């Protein structure tokens, strides 16, 4: 009897450990589900090195960063001063990023002036889901606020202070520092990254640069099931 009990307890313990391992894997994955049944690739607050950069030949060899600064708080002097540091990420990349770019056969394209601003006050708005972001991109392009995508365009949407982001039950700035995805709109395929505001400008810049590079290397990766 005692042997049966021991075996039963051992089996239960194994199942618990398996479940724990699976949950741990899910919690450390750089993929999170979005609202339309797909998934996006994120940079987590506790993430390590990129899982994409430097491993593959880039799908977009010369990505052109098109930045959107979204939220009324970007109009404030203290935050607006940060914009120039966030609009030309690959050209101003450091040695480590340049090496990753070379491995992926990617070259930087000047994008210092490729940015627009939408100072809509979003501080009282509910958290933006990925579907909200996609609809907003469609609106910006349809109204001419943002240029239609070219073959090498990668949109980077910077959310201002107080503009909240969520992926289902995951909170931007807490569970992830940013994410990238791919959506098919009337104007064609749009590759984009979303970067919640980070008071640490250097970390925000590093997050955006990593997302931009990974999106250029493997745009469809975020939508794979």
Phi and psi in degrees as GROMACS dihedral restraints (atoms count N, CA, C in turn):
[ dihedral_restraints ]
;  ai    aj    ak    al  type     phi  dphi    fc
    3     4     5     6     1   -63.2    20    10
    4     5     6     7     1   -34.1    20    10
    6     7     8     9     1   -66.1    20    10
    7     8     9    10     1   -41.7    20    10
    9    10    11    12     1   -62.7    20    10
   10    11    12    13     1   -42.7    20    10
   12    13    14    15     1   -62.3    20    10
   13    14    15    16     1   -41.1    20    10
   15    16    17    18     1   -63.6    20    10
   16    17    18    19     1   -43.8    20    10
   18    19    20    21     1   -64.1    20    10
   19    20    21    22     1   -39.7    20    10
   21    22    23    24     1   -63.7    20    10
   22    23    24    25     1   -45.6    20    10
   24    25    26    27     1   -63.5    20    10
   25    26    27    28     1   -37.5    20    10
   27    28    29    30     1   -63.9    20    10
   28    29    30    31     1   -41.8    20    10
   30    31    32    33     1   -63.8    20    10
   31    32    33    34     1   -43.1    20    10
   33    34    35    36     1   -62.4    20    10
   34    35    36    37     1   -43.8    20    10
   36    37    38    39     1   -61.5    20    10
   37    38    39    40     1   -38.2    20    10
   39    40    41    42     1   -64.8    20    10
   40    41    42    43     1   -42.3    20    10
   42    43    44    45     1   -64.4    20    10
   43    44    45    46     1   -40.4    20    10
   45    46    47    48     1   -62.5    20    10
   46    47    48    49     1   -45.2    20    10
   48    49    50    51     1   -64.4    20    10
   49    50    51    52     1   -37.5    20    10
   51    52    53    54     1   -63.5    20    10
   52    53    54    55     1   -45.1    20    10
   54    55    56    57     1   -63.1    20    10
   55    56    57    58     1   -40.1    20    10
   57    58    59    60     1   -62.6    20    10
   58    59    60    61     1   -43.1    20    10
   60    61    62    63     1   -63.6    20    10
   61    62    63    64     1   -41.8    20    10
   63    64    65    66     1   -65.1    20    10
   64    65    66    67     1   -42.2    20    10
   66    67    68    69     1   -64.4    20    10
   67    68    69    70     1   -40.0    20    10
   69    70    71    72     1   -63.3    20    10
   70    71    72    73     1   -40.6    20    10
   72    73    74    75     1   -63.2    20    10
   73    74    75    76     1   -42.8    20    10
   75    76    77    78     1   -64.1    20    10
   76    77    78    79     1   -39.2    20    10
   78    79    80    81     1   -69.1    20    10
   79    80    81    82     1   -26.3    20    10
   81    82    83    84     1   -99.9    20    10
   82    83    84    85     1    -0.8    20    10
   84    85    86    87     1   -66.6    20    10
   85    86    87    88     1   149.1    20    10
   87    88    89    90     1   -93.3    20    10
   88    89    90    91     1    15.8    20    10
   90    91    92    93     1  -115.4    20    10
   91    92    93    94     1   134.9    20    10
   93    94    95    96     1  -129.9    20    10
   94    95    96    97     1   144.7    20    10
   96    97    98    99     1   -72.1    20    10
   97    98    99   100     1   147.1    20    10
   99   100   101   102     1  -109.5    20    10
  100   101   102   103     1  -169.2    20    10
  102   103   104   105     1   -83.1    20    10
  103   104   105   106     1   -13.2    20    10
  105   106   107   108     1  -103.0    20    10
  106   107   108   109     1    16.6    20    10
  108   109   110   111     1    90.6    20    10
  109   110   111   112     1    -2.1    20    10
  111   112   113   114     1   -98.6    20    10
  112   113   114   115     1  -154.1    20    10
  114   115   116   117     1  -150.5    20    10
  115   116   117   118     1   155.7    20    10
  117   118   119   120     1  -121.9    20    10
  118   119   120   121     1   156.8    20    10
  120   121   122   123     1   -98.3    20    10
  121   122   123   124     1   127.5    20    10
  123   124   125   126     1  -114.5    20    10
  124   125   126   127     1   161.4    20    10
  126   127   128   129     1  -106.7    20    10
  127   128   129   130     1   115.5    20    10
  129   130   131   132     1   -85.5    20    10
  130   131   132   133     1   157.5    20    10
  132   133   134   135     1   -61.0    20    10
  133   134   135   136     1   -29.6    20    10
  135   136   137   138     1  -107.6    20    10
  136   137   138   139     1    18.6    20    10
  138   139   140   141     1   -76.7    20    10
  139   140   141   142     1   155.7    20    10
  141   142   143   144     1   -98.0    20    10
  142   143   144   145     1  -137.0    20    10
  144   145   146   147     1   -68.7    20    10
  145   146   147   148     1   158.1    20    10
  147   148   149   150     1   -59.3    20    10
  148   149   150   151     1   143.5    20    10
  150   151   152   153     1   -94.7    20    10
  151   152   153   154     1    -1.1    20    10
  153   154   155   156     1  -120.1    20    10
  154   155   156   157     1   -47.9    20    10
  156   157   158   159     1   -55.6    20    10
  157   158   159   160     1   132.2    20    10
  159   160   161   162     1    82.6    20    10
  160   161   162   163     1    -4.7    20    10
  162   163   164   165     1   -98.6    20    10
  163   164   165   166     1   -22.2    20    10
  165   166   167   168     1  -134.1    20    10
  166   167   168   169     1   158.5    20    10
  168   169   170   171     1   -73.2    20    10
  169   170   171   172     1   131.6    20    10
  171   172   173   174     1   -63.2    20    10
  172   173   174   175     1   138.4    20    10
  174   175   176   177     1   -73.1    20    10
  175   176   177   178     1   -33.4    20    10
  177   178   179   180     1  -112.5    20    10
  178   179   180   181     1   102.5    20    10
  180   181   182   183     1   -71.6    20    10
  181   182   183   184     1   -31.2    20    10
  183   184   185   186     1  -130.8    20    10
  184   185   186   187     1    72.4    20    10
  186   187   188   189     1   -63.3    20    10
  187   188   189   190     1   133.2    20    10
  189   190   191   192     1  -103.5    20    10
  190   191   192   193     1   110.4    20    10
  192   193   194   195     1   -72.7    20    10
  193   194   195   196     1   124.0    20    10
  195   196   197   198     1  -117.2    20    10
  196   197   198   199     1   111.5    20    10
  198   199   200   201     1   -99.4    20    10
  199   200   201   202     1   143.5    20    10
  201   202   203   204     1  -126.7    20    10
  202   203   204   205     1   123.9    20    10
  204   205   206   207     1  -100.8    20    10
  205   206   207   208     1   110.4    20    10
  207   208   209   210     1  -111.4    20    10
  208   209   210   211     1   121.4    20    10
  210   211   212   213     1   125.3    20    10
  211   212   213   214     1   140.7    20    10
  213   214   215   216     1   -61.1    20    10
  214   215   216   217     1   -25.2    20    10
  216   217   218   219     1   -70.1    20    10
  217   218   219   220     1   -14.7    20    10
  219   220   221   222     1   -69.7    20    10
  220   221   222   223     1   -17.4    20    10
  222   223   224   225     1   -76.7    20    10
  223   224   225   226     1   -14.9    20    10
  225   226   227   228     1   -72.5    20    10
  226   227   228   229     1   145.8    20    10
  228   229   230   231     1   -57.8    20    10
  229   230   231   232     1   -42.6    20    10
  231   232   233   234     1   -66.8    20    10
  232   233   234   235     1   -36.7    20    10
  234   235   236   237     1   -85.2    20    10
  235   236   237   238     1   -35.8    20    10
  237   238   239   240     1   -63.1    20    10
  238   239   240   241     1   -28.6    20    10
  240   241   242   243     1   -64.2    20    10
  241   242   243   244     1   -19.1    20    10
  243   244   245   246     1   -82.1    20    10
  244   245   246   247     1   -15.4    20    10
  246   247   248   249     1   -59.2    20    10
  247   248   249   250     1   -42.3    20    10
  249   250   251   252     1   -62.2    20    10
  250   251   252   253     1   -27.9    20    10
  252   253   254   255     1   -76.0    20    10
  253   254   255   256     1   -10.7    20    10
  255   256   257   258     1  -114.9    20    10
  256   257   258   259     1     3.5    20    10
  258   259   260   261     1  -107.0    20    10
  259   260   261   262     1    -3.9    20    10
  261   262   263   264     1  -141.5    20    10
  262   263   264   265     1    56.5    20    10
  264   265   266   267     1   -65.2    20    10
  265   266   267   268     1   -44.4    20    10
  267   268   269   270     1   -79.1    20    10
  268   269   270   271     1   -34.7    20    10
  270   271   272   273     1   -65.1    20    10
  271   272   273   274     1   -32.8    20    10
  273   274   275   276     1   -99.9    20    10
  274   275   276   277     1    16.0    20    10
  276   277   278   279     1   -65.7    20    10
  277   278   279   280     1   147.9    20    10
  279   280   281   282     1   -77.5    20    10
  280   281   282   283     1   178.2    20    10
  282   283   284   285     1   -56.1    20    10
  283   284   285   286     1   -42.2    20    10
  285   286   287   288     1   -62.7    20    10
  286   287   288   289     1   -45.6    20    10
  288   289   290   291     1   -65.9    20    10
  289   290   291   292     1   -37.4    20    10
  291   292   293   294     1   -63.4    20    10
  292   293   294   295     1   -38.0    20    10
  294   295   296   297     1   -64.6    20    10
  295   296   297   298     1   -41.8    20    10
  297   298   299   300     1   -62.5    20    10
  298   299   300   301     1   -39.8    20    10
  300   301   302   303     1   -63.3    20    10
  301   302   303   304     1   -42.0    20    10
  303   304   305   306     1   -63.6    20    10
  304   305   306   307     1   -42.6    20    10
  306   307   308   309     1   -60.9    20    10
  307   308   309   310     1   -35.0    20    10
  309   310   311   312     1   -92.0    20    10
  310   311   312   313     1     6.9    20    10
  312   313   314   315     1    55.7    20    10
  313   314   315   316     1    46.3    20    10
  315   316   317   318     1  -114.3    20    10
  316   317   318   319     1   142.7    20    10
  318   319   320   321     1  -124.2    20    10
  319   320   321   322     1   150.0    20    10
  321   322   323   324     1   -79.0    20    10
  322   323   324   325     1   146.0    20    10
  324   325   326   327     1  -122.3    20    10
  325   326   327   328     1   133.3    20    10
  327   328   329   330     1   -58.5    20    10
  328   329   330   331     1   126.0    20    10
  330   331   332   333     1  -140.0    20    10
  331   332   333   334     1    23.9    20    10
  333   334   335   336     1   -59.4    20    10
  334   335   336   337     1   -36.0    20    10
  336   337   338   339     1  -102.5    20    10
  337   338   339   340     1     8.4    20    10
  339   340   341   342     1   -93.8    20    10
  340   341   342   343     1    67.4    20    10
  342   343   344   345     1  -147.7    20    10
  343   344   345   346     1   154.4    20    10
  345   346   347   348     1  -135.4    20    10
  346   347   348   349     1   168.5    20    10
  348   349   350   351     1  -132.6    20    10
  349   350   351   352     1   139.5    20    10
  351   352   353   354     1  -127.0    20    10
  352   353   354   355     1   105.6    20    10
  354   355   356   357     1   -93.0    20    10
  355   356   357   358     1    28.2    20    10
  357   358   359   360     1   -59.2    20    10
  358   359   360   361     1   133.7    20    10
  360   361   362   363     1   -74.8    20    10
  361   362   363   364     1   112.4    20    10
  363   364   365   366     1  -111.1    20    10
  364   365   366   367     1     9.0    20    10
  366   367   368   369     1   -66.5    20    10
  367   368   369   370     1   -30.2    20    10
  369   370   371   372     1   -99.1    20    10
  370   371   372   373     1     3.3    20    10
  372   373   374   375     1   -76.7    20    10
  373   374   375   376     1   144.9    20    10
  375   376   377   378     1   -58.4    20    10
  376   377   378   379     1   159.2    20    10
  378   379   380   381     1   -54.3    20    10
  379   380   381   382     1   139.3    20    10
  381   382   383   384     1   -79.0    20    10
  382   383   384   385     1   123.9    20    10
  384   385   386   387     1   -86.4    20    10
  385   386   387   388     1   172.6    20    10
  387   388   389   390     1   -66.1    20    10
  388   389   390   391     1   -33.3    20    10
  390   391   392   393     1   -64.0    20    10
  391   392   393   394     1   -38.0    20    10
  393   394   395   396     1   -60.3    20    10
  394   395   396   397     1   -43.5    20    10
  396   397   398   399     1   -63.0    20    10
  397   398   399   400     1   -44.2    20    10
  399   400   401   402     1   -61.5    20    10
  400   401   402   403     1   -43.4    20    10
  402   403   404   405     1   -63.3    20    10
  403   404   405   406     1   -38.9    20    10
  405   406   407   408     1   -67.6    20    10
  406   407   408   409     1   -39.6    20    10
  408   409   410   411     1   -60.1    20    10
  409   410   411   412     1   -44.4    20    10
  411   412   413   414     1   -58.5    20    10
  412   413   414   415     1   -44.0    20    10
  414   415   416   417     1   -65.3    20    10
  415   416   417   418     1   -45.8    20    10
  417   418   419   420     1   -58.9    20    10
  418   419   420   421     1   -42.3    20    10
  420   421   422   423     1   -70.7    20    10
  421   422   423   424     1   -43.5    20    10
  423   424   425   426     1   -63.4    20    10
  424   425   426   427     1   -35.0    20    10
  426   427   428   429     1   -89.2    20    10
  427   428   429   430     1    -3.6    20    10
  429   430   431   432     1    82.7    20    10
  430   431   432   433     1     4.8    20    10
  432   433   434   435     1   -67.8    20    10
  433   434   435   436     1   -27.6    20    10
  435   436   437   438     1  -132.6    20    10
  436   437   438   439     1   139.5    20    10
  438   439   440   441     1   -65.9    20    10
  439   440   441   442     1   146.6    20    10
  441   442   443   444     1   -63.5    20    10
  442   443   444   445     1   149.1    20    10
  444   445   446   447     1   -68.8    20    10
  445   446   447   448     1   142.4    20    10
  447   448   449   450     1  -103.9    20    10
  448   449   450   451     1   177.7    20    10
  450   451   452   453     1   -61.1    20    10
  451   452   453   454     1   -27.4    20    10
  453   454   455   456     1  -110.3    20    10
  454   455   456   457     1    14.6    20    10
  456   457   458   459     1   -76.5    20    10
  457   458   459   460     1   136.1    20    10
  459   460   461   462     1  -130.7    20    10
  460   461   462   463     1   113.9    20    10
  462   463   464   465     1   -81.2    20    10
  463   464   465   466     1   137.1    20    10
  465   466   467   468     1  -122.3    20    10
  466   467   468   469     1   112.5    20    10
  468   469   470   471     1   -99.6    20    10
  469   470   471   472     1   112.6    20    10
  471   472   473   474     1   -95.8    20    10
  472   473   474   475     1   120.8    20    10
  474   475   476   477     1   -87.3    20    10
  475   476   477   478     1   133.8    20    10
  477   478   479   480     1   -77.2    20    10
  478   479   480   481     1   170.1    20    10
  480   481   482   483     1   -54.4    20    10
  481   482   483   484     1   133.2    20    10
  483   484   485   486     1    89.3    20    10
  484   485   486   487     1    -9.0    20    10
  486   487   488   489     1   -92.9    20    10
  487   488   489   490     1   113.7    20    10
  489   490   491   492     1   -93.9    20    10
  490   491   492   493     1   149.2    20    10
  492   493   494   495     1  -128.0    20    10
  493   494   495   496     1   140.8    20    10
  495   496   497   498     1  -141.6    20    10
  496   497   498   499     1   145.3    20    10
  498   499   500   501     1  -119.8    20    10
  499   500   501   502     1    98.8    20    10
  501   502   503   504     1    53.3    20    10
  502   503   504   505     1  -112.8    20    10
  504   505   506   507     1   -98.5    20    10
  505   506   507   508     1     9.2    20    10
  507   508   509   510     1   -96.5    20    10
  508   509   510   511     1   139.7    20    10
  510   511   512   513     1  -107.4    20    10
  511   512   513   514     1   127.8    20    10
  513   514   515   516     1   -63.2    20    10
  514   515   516   517     1   138.6    20    10
  516   517   518   519     1    85.6    20    10
  517   518   519   520     1   -12.6    20    10
  519   520   521   522     1  -118.7    20    10
  520   521   522   523     1   -55.7    20    10
  522   523   524   525     1   -91.7    20    10
  523   524   525   526     1   -20.4    20    10
  525   526   527   528     1  -153.7    20    10
  526   527   528   529     1   151.3    20    10
  528   529   530   531     1   -93.8    20    10
  529   530   531   532     1   -16.3    20    10
  531   532   533   534     1   173.6    20    10
  532   533   534   535     1   171.0    20    10
  534   535   536   537     1  -153.5    20    10
  535   536   537   538     1   163.2    20    10
  537   538   539   540     1  -131.6    20    10
  538   539   540   541     1   158.8    20    10
  540   541   542   543     1  -157.4    20    10
  541   542   543   544     1  -177.0    20    10
  543   544   545   546     1  -138.5    20    10
  544   545   546   547     1   132.5    20    10
  546   547   548   549     1  -136.3    20    10
  547   548   549   550     1   143.7    20    10
  549   550   551   552     1   -99.2    20    10
  550   551   552   553     1   113.6    20    10
  552   553   554   555     1  -111.2    20    10
  553   554   555   556     1   179.6    20    10
  555   556   557   558     1   -59.7    20    10
  556   557   558   559     1   -30.3    20    10
  558   559   560   561     1   -85.6    20    10
  559   560   561   562     1    -3.9    20    10
  561   562   563   564     1   123.0    20    10
  562   563   564   565     1  -167.6    20    10
  564   565   566   567     1   -75.5    20    10
  565   566   567   568     1   132.8    20    10
  567   568   569   570     1  -120.1    20    10
  568   569   570   571     1   120.6    20    10
  570   571   572   573     1   -98.4    20    10
  571   572   573   574     1   128.0    20    10
  573   574   575   576     1  -147.1    20    10
  574   575   576   577     1   155.7    20    10
  576   577   578   579     1  -126.7    20    10
  577   578   579   580     1   147.8    20    10
  579   580   581   582     1  -120.7    20    10
  580   581   582   583     1   126.4    20    10
  582   583   584   585     1  -124.6    20    10
  583   584   585   586     1   102.7    20    10
  585   586   587   588     1   -59.8    20    10
  586   587   588   589     1   152.2    20    10
  588   589   590   591     1   -61.9    20    10
  589   590   591   592     1   140.4    20    10
  591   592   593   594     1  -131.9    20    10
  592   593   594   595     1   122.6    20    10
  594   595   596   597     1   -62.4    20    10
  595   596   597   598     1   -22.7    20    10
  597   598   599   600     1   -85.4    20    10
  598   599   600   601     1    95.6    20    10
  600   601   602   603     1   -60.7    20    10
  601   602   603   604     1   -38.3    20    10
  603   604   605   606     1   -63.5    20    10
  604   605   606   607     1   -44.7    20    10
  606   607   608   609     1   -65.7    20    10
  607   608   609   610     1   -39.0    20    10
  609   610   611   612     1   -62.2    20    10
  610   611   612   613     1   -41.7    20    10
  612   613   614   615     1   -63.9    20    10
  613   614   615   616     1   -43.8    20    10
  615   616   617   618     1   -65.3    20    10
  616   617   618   619     1   -40.5    20    10
  618   619   620   621     1   -61.0    20    10
  619   620   621   622     1   -48.2    20    10
  621   622   623   624     1   -63.9    20    10
  622   623   624   625     1   -40.8    20    10
  624   625   626   627     1   -63.9    20    10
  625   626   627   628     1   -41.5    20    10
  627   628   629   630     1   -64.4    20    10
  628   629   630   631     1   -44.3    20    10
  630   631   632   633     1   -63.4    20    10
  631   632   633   634     1   -42.2    20    10
  633   634   635   636     1   -60.7    20    10
  634   635   636   637     1   -44.7    20    10
  636   637   638   639     1   -66.7    20    10
  637   638   639   640     1   -44.8    20    10
  639   640   641   642     1   -66.3    20    10
  640   641   642   643     1   -37.0    20    10
  642   643   644   645     1   -65.2    20    10
  643   644   645   646     1   -35.3    20    10
  645   646   647   648     1   -74.0    20    10
  646   647   648   649     1   -35.1    20    10
  648   649   650   651     1   -69.7    20    10
  649   650   651   652     1   -45.1    20    10
  651   652   653   654     1  -146.6    20    10
  652   653   654   655     1    74.2    20    10
  654   655   656   657     1   -54.9    20    10
  655   656   657   658     1   -42.6    20    10
  657   658   659   660     1   -74.1    20    10
  658   659   660   661     1    -7.1    20    10
  660   661   662   663     1   -56.9    20    10
  661   662   663   664     1   -36.4    20    10
  663   664   665   666     1   -69.6    20    10
  664   665   666   667     1   -21.5    20    10
  666   667   668   669     1   -98.1    20    10
  667   668   669   670     1    -0.6    20    10
  669   670   671   672     1   -70.1    20    10
  670   671   672   673     1   140.0    20    10
